[in-house]
């Protein structure tokens, strides 16, 4: 190979890598959307006795795995919001308004957002690793040989479990965040709990509540489908499982941020 040919090949390498990344990403996105459609059409299979038992076990495992981290993160998120917002409001003598800032932020934005990130890191990655290990060890192929649908057996229970646990934990995170903000407002800003609660309750609207709940539902579906997709497309043994786990977390984080923005824009930019 001449020097000119070697130079052309080296220049083409990054372009080929970029093209491979775009094609692979498009394939995974299409596979994920198709997986979501198939799982939605077969969601009725989740309500037989065996699937309900699997879902109950998954709910228990997911809650125990994510709850301790979620409690700590939620309380300190509320405390940080109250401290930063209160310091700014105190300059104008309006620290009594801190309740509305913490309440709206936790219910509409930070509660669903922080809960989804925690679930994506702790549960979405676990789903990708579990299904990816089954894929590379040919257990999923064995299920298909026995005429057992991987979607019905693996995807639907995890989708329903995250569809249930994400809104529940989001509500819990919002309550804990408001409680943490109330502590900071009382002990560091001189705002009484009564004033804080009254300001928070009179400011929150039904729109804030259902926007936060809708976000949690969308985020739960996203985490489940991304984790299952990355697991089912895993290739390359243990190294491939590691890549699938990392991709599940990264893709979930990106989608959570983007979907959260567009949901807020849809409801409040009118």
C-alpha positions, -999 to +999 in steps of 0.1 A: +000+000+000+014+034-010+017+063+013-013+080-004-034+049+000-025+046+037-033+082+043-067+078+026-075+047+047-065+064+079-087+094+070-116+071+063-113+053+096-131+080+117-157+084+091-164+047+090-166+047+128-191+076+128-212+059+102-211+026+121-222+045+153-251+062+135-263+030+118-261+010+151-279+037+170-307+038+144-310+000+145-312+000+183-337+028+183-359+010+158-356-023+177-366-005+209-396+012+194-407-022+179-401-039+213-423-012+230-451-017+204-450-055+208-449-053+246-479-029+246-499-052+224-492-081+247-496-062+280-526-084+288-503-113+295-491-094+326-523-101+344-521-139+346-512-154+380-476-164+371-467-130+356-483-112+385-461-132+408-430-122+388-440-086+388-445-086+425-411-101+430-395-075+407-413-046+425-399-058+458-364-061+444-365-028+427-378-010+457-353-024+481-324-017+457-333+019+449-352+032+480-322+040+503-304+061+477-336+078+466-344+088+502-310+104+507-310+121+473-345+134+476-341+150+510-308+167+501-322+178+468-350+196+486-325+210+511-303+224+483-333+239+465-344+256+498-309+268+507-300+283+473-335+297+467-338+311+502-304+328+501-315+347+469-350+355+483-336+367+516-318+396+498-353+409+489-370+400+521-391+373+504-378+341+521-414+332+530-419+323+494-394+295+495-422+269+500-436+274+465-402+271+449-393+238+466-428+223+462-431+231+425-396+221+417-398+188+435-433+178+422-429+190+386-393+186+378-367+174+403-388+146+419-394+127+386-360+136+372-339+124+402-361+093+407-357+084+370-319+088+371-316+067+402-338+039+387-319+041+354-285+037+372-296+010+396-324-009+378-320-001+341-284-012+341-293-043+360-320-052+334-295-048+306-269-069+324-293-097+333-309-100+298-275-094+281-260-123+301-290-145+291-284-134+255-247-142+252-252-175+271-279-185+245-307-188+272-329-165+252-324-187+221-334-217+243-366-199+253-375-193+216-368-229+208-393-239+236-418-215+220-416-191+250-417-155+240-389-134+255-412-104+253-439-121+274-414-138+297-388-110+302-399-077+289-435-073+300-429-080+337-401-055+339-420-029+319-450-032+342-429-032+373-411+000+363-444+015+351-457+010+387-427+018+408-415+049+391-447+070+398-448+056+434-412+065+441-416+099+424-445+108+448-424+096+477-394+116+464-415+147+461-427+144+497-392+138+510-378+167+491-404+191+504-398+179+539-360+185+535-367+220+521-390+227+551-362+217+575-338+241+559-364+269+557-372+265+594-337+262+609-316+283+585-340+308+569-364+314+598-395+304+579-419+285+601-433+250+589-468+265+589-458+293+565-438+269+544-466+244+540-493+271+534-472+287+507-465+253+491-501+241+491-516+273+478-491+274+449-492+238+437-518+232+409-533+201+394-512+208+363-480+205+384-492+172+398-502+154+366-472+168+348-449+152+373-468+119+373-468+118+335-431+123+334-426+095+359-447+071+338-428+081+306-395+077+324-404+043+338-413+030+303-381+045+289-359+029+315-375-005+310-375-005+272-339+008+270-326-018+294-344-046+277-333-034+242-297-032+252-298-066+268-315-082+238-290-068+213-259-078+233-231-094+215-196-104+224-196-123+257-188-106+290-173-076+273-205-071+253-225-073+285-204-045+300-210-024+269-247-030+270-249-020+306-230+012+300-251+020+269-284+014+289-274+040+315-261+066+290-291+063+266-316+063+295-300+095+310-301+113+276-337+103+269-349+112+304-334+147+300-348+153+265-382+138+272-385+158+305-378+190+286-404+183+259-431+173+284-426+205+303-426+225+271-458+208+260-477+216+291-463+250+301-452+268+269-487+277+259 
